[in-house]
Amino acid sequence: MGKDKLKRFSEIKTFENVIQPKLDYSSVDFLLKGKWSDVFKNDNPIILELGCGGGEYTIGLAKHYPEINFIGIDIKGARLWKGAKNAIDENLNNVRFLRTKVDFIEKFFGKNEVNEIWLTFSDPQPKKPRKRLTSKLFIDRYKTFLKKNGTIHLKTDSDLLYDFTMEEINNSNYSLLKNIKNVYKESYSKNSELEKILYIKTFYETMWIELGKTIKYISFKI
Ligand SMILES: C[S@@+](CC[C@H](N)C(=O)[O-])C[C@H]1O[C@@H](n2cnc3c(N)ncnc32)[C@H](O)[C@@H]1O
């Protein structure tokens, strides 16, 4: 392991905005389940970013909405370090990062505890449809903690994940809110709130744009 990574691993342990559970949460509930308002010390709404990587979206949204709490979730500590460090440097008190596998997400949040979920450039899992973060398996997990009418946002470069998600929405009768097939070309109410939010770019997104990929966005209620 590189020196930088080792340094980040030891430094991240000292960050107060990072929660790194030690147990295996495949069977037990996490102690903060249903108690995230204690962590933020307010009852503001909570929005999650699953597979947040370096946390660019979590940070961008948190700056835009200081009255909302954001939790970026990822399994990779060195990536979370970047987001956590930026949040500290920018004094963002409405941001936390949780290091865990999304597969056990329902062990971390209580009924109606979460208002929205962002999925940013999630792995399209070409060979394992069940592991896609918009599969029924994952949506059923989200249902255990997402508020009624809670929104799921997907931003992706992947045609496979986009088409799969549209099919899931149609087949499962979820309500489609927005379907933007080309975020940076389509004219969907320019200078709107939505545009400001959709123009936040993640690390992977910047790479995909450089490679000429089309960025797509869907939002829906389950
Ligand atoms: C393609 S990257 C996208 C990262 C970031 N959202 C971006 O756009 O730059 C996918 C991220 O999901 C994380 N990830 C993949 N599977 C995961 C899982 N089961 N649980 C938690 N994180 C996961 C990876 O560590 C990685 O950071």
The ligand as an ORCA input file, in Angstrom:
! r2SCAN-3c Opt
* xyz 0 1
  C     -17.704      4.361    -10.140
  S     -17.369      4.888     -8.516
  C     -18.272      6.433     -8.409
  C     -17.797      7.286     -7.272
  C     -18.421      8.686     -7.221
  N     -19.844      8.619     -7.029
  C     -18.087      9.450     -8.475
  O     -18.984      9.611     -9.318
  O     -16.939      9.885     -8.626
  C     -18.357      3.797     -7.548
  C     -18.132      3.958     -6.066
  O     -18.995      3.060     -5.378
  C     -18.277      2.433     -4.331
  N     -18.901      1.125     -4.105
  C     -19.048      0.126     -5.008
  N     -19.717     -0.899     -4.441
  C     -19.997     -0.527     -3.164
  C     -20.669     -1.152     -2.084
  N     -21.189     -2.375     -2.203
  N     -20.778     -0.485     -0.923
  C     -20.235      0.758     -0.781
  N     -19.592      1.392     -1.776
  C     -19.477      0.769     -2.949
  C     -16.843      2.343     -4.809
  O     -15.932      2.267     -3.730
  C     -16.706      3.633     -5.610
  O     -16.206      4.694     -4.841
*
